[in-house]
């Protein structure tokens, strides 16, 4: 099978996707230091994922997988949403995850526990040069708690309590999180499409 390029430099996400896409040969953008930075200028998760996957497939000539994901909080009108990674204005900074998380907690400080419903969304995309494009979506529902708990995961995981669990996403093991997460669901669905998509794009 051809190599799949994961269109991300996020080390936590690369590790997560390596686990989820086990059995598929994958490399991250660390293998392509000259790959372009693709601004996330679209208004939807799907649009941003397609921007990244198309750009990396064109640059490398290899099938590219990308995702865009974020936290949608009902009391914040489903924000941060597509702005999740830059909610605090510190996108790319070393402390961006913590700043984003703390801003959401500040914005929910006066919101009652029973009004803190939220969900994670992940749009995952496969783009094959000269071949098809596939988009799938995964969701994980839960609520935002009032203080961080746990040291695993990344992003908003320490303040997100998945439905049916008494531990945050950051307190779950990697395997437990993969089994229920928005990204796990999306990429397992995408993994089923990868072999057929690449085969369909091979010269005849």
C-alpha positions in Angstrom: 0.0 0.0 0.0 1.2 3.5 -0.7 2.3 5.7 2.1 -0.3 8.0 3.6 0.8 11.5 4.7 -0.9 12.9 7.8 -1.2 16.6 7.2 -0.3 17.7 10.7 2.7 18.8 12.8 0.9 18.2 16.1 2.9 15.5 17.8 -0.1 14.5 20.0 -2.3 14.1 17.0 0.3 12.2 15.0 0.7 9.7 17.8 -3.1 9.3 18.1 -3.6 8.8 14.4 -0.8 6.3 14.3 -2.7 4.2 16.8 -6.0 4.6 15.1 -4.7 3.9 11.6 -2.7 0.8 12.7 -1.8 -1.4 9.8 -1.6 1.5 7.4 1.8 3.0 6.6 1.7 6.7 7.7 4.1 9.6 8.0 3.6 13.0 9.5 4.7 16.3 8.1 8.0 16.0 10.0 9.0 13.9 6.9 8.3 16.9 4.7 10.0 19.9 6.3 9.3 22.1 3.3 5.6 21.3 3.2 3.5 24.5 3.2 1.6 25.8 6.2 -2.0 25.8 5.2 -4.2 28.6 6.8 -7.5 27.3 8.2 -9.6 30.0 6.5 -12.8 28.0 6.0 -15.9 28.3 8.2 -16.5 24.6 8.6 -14.4 21.6 9.9 -14.8 19.9 6.6 -13.7 22.9 4.6 -10.5 23.3 6.7 -9.7 19.6 6.5 -10.1 19.6 2.7 -7.8 22.7 2.4 -5.0 20.9 4.2 -5.4 17.5 2.6 -5.5 19.0 -0.9 -2.4 21.2 -0.4 -0.4 18.3 1.1 -1.4 15.8 -1.6 -0.4 18.3 -4.2 2.9 19.1 -2.5 4.0 15.5 -1.9 2.2 13.6 -4.7 1.0 11.1 -2.0 -2.4 10.4 -0.6 -3.0 12.8 2.2 -5.2 12.6 5.3 -6.1 15.7 7.3 -8.6 16.6 9.9 -10.1 19.6 11.6 -11.6 19.2 14.9 -12.9 21.3 17.8 -15.0 21.7 20.9 -18.6 23.0 20.5 -20.1 24.3 23.8 -23.9 24.7 23.7 -23.9 27.7 26.2 -21.3 29.5 23.9 -23.5 29.0 20.8 -21.3 26.0 19.7 -18.1 28.0 20.0 -15.1 27.7 20.0 -15.9 25.4 17.1 -13.6 25.8 14.2 -11.7 28.4 16.2 -10.9 26.0 19.0 -7.1 25.9 18.3 -6.9 29.7 18.3 -9.6 30.7 20.8 -7.3 32.6 23.1 -5.4 34.3 20.2 -2.2 32.3 20.9 -2.3 29.9 18.0 1.0 28.0 17.7 2.4 29.3 21.0 3.7 26.8 23.5 1.0 27.6 26.0 -1.9 27.9 23.5 -3.7 24.8 24.7 -3.7 26.0 28.3 -4.8 29.5 27.3 -7.6 28.2 25.2 -8.8 25.9 28.0 -8.7 28.7 30.6 -10.6 31.1 28.4 -13.4 28.6 27.9 -13.6 28.0 31.7 -13.7 31.8 32.3 -16.5 32.2 29.8 -18.5 29.4 31.6 -17.8 30.5 35.1 -21.4 31.6 35.8 -23.0 28.8 33.8 -24.7 26.0 35.8 -23.4 22.4 35.5 -26.6 21.2 33.8 -26.1 23.9 31.0 -22.5 22.9 30.2 -23.3 20.4 27.5 -20.7 20.2 24.7 -19.4 17.9 22.0 -16.2 17.4 20.1 -16.4 17.3 16.3 -13.8 15.8 13.9 -14.0 16.0 10.1 -11.4 13.7 8.6 -10.5 13.8 4.9 -8.6 11.6 2.5 -7.4 13.2 -0.8 -5.7 10.9 -3.4 -3.8 12.7 -6.2 -5.7 12.1 -9.4 -8.3 10.1 -7.4 -11.2 10.5 -5.1 -11.8 12.6 -2.0 -13.6 11.2 1.0 -14.9 13.1 4.0 -16.2 11.5 7.2 -17.3 13.0 10.6 -17.1 11.8 14.2 -18.6 13.2 17.3 -18.1 12.7 21.1 -20.8 14.2 23.4 -20.3 15.2 27.0 -20.0 18.3 29.1 -17.4 20.8 30.3 -16.4 20.6 33.9 -15.3 23.5 36.1 -11.6 22.7 36.5 -9.0 20.7 34.6 -8.4 17.0 35.5 -5.8 14.6 34.1 -2.6 14.8 32.3 -3.3 12.8 29.1 -4.5 13.9 25.7 -4.2 17.5 24.6 -6.2 20.6 23.9 -9.5 20.7 25.9 -9.3 17.1 27.1 -8.7 18.0 30.7 -12.1 19.8 31.0 -14.2 17.5 28.9 -16.2 14.7 30.6 -17.6 12.3 28.0 -21.2 11.1 28.4 -21.3 7.9 30.4 -17.9 8.4 32.0 -16.7 9.8 35.4 -13.2 10.6 34.1 -12.2 13.4 31.7 -10.8 12.7 28.3 -7.4 13.5 29.8 -7.9 10.9 32.5 -8.7 8.1 30.1 -6.0 5.8 28.8 -5.1 6.3 25.2 -6.9 3.1 24.2 -10.1 4.2 26.1 -10.1 7.6 24.5 -9.5 6.2 21.0 -12.5 3.9 21.4 -15.0 6.8 22.0 -13.4 9.9 20.7 -14.6 12.0 17.8 -11.2 11.5 16.1 -11.2 7.8 16.7 -14.6 7.4 15.2 -13.9 9.6 12.2 -10.5 7.9 11.4 -11.8 4.4 11.9 -14.4 5.2 9.3 -11.8 6.8 7.0 -9.4 3.8 7.4 -12.0 1.5 5.8 -12.0 3.7 2.7 -8.3 4.1 2.2 -7.4 0.8 0.5 -10.2 1.1 -2.1 -9.6 4.8 -2.7 -5.9 4.3 -3.4 -6.6 1.3 -5.6 -9.2 3.3 -7.6 -6.6 5.9 -8.3 -3.9 3.5 -9.6 -3.1 3.8 -13.4 -4.7 1.1 -15.4 
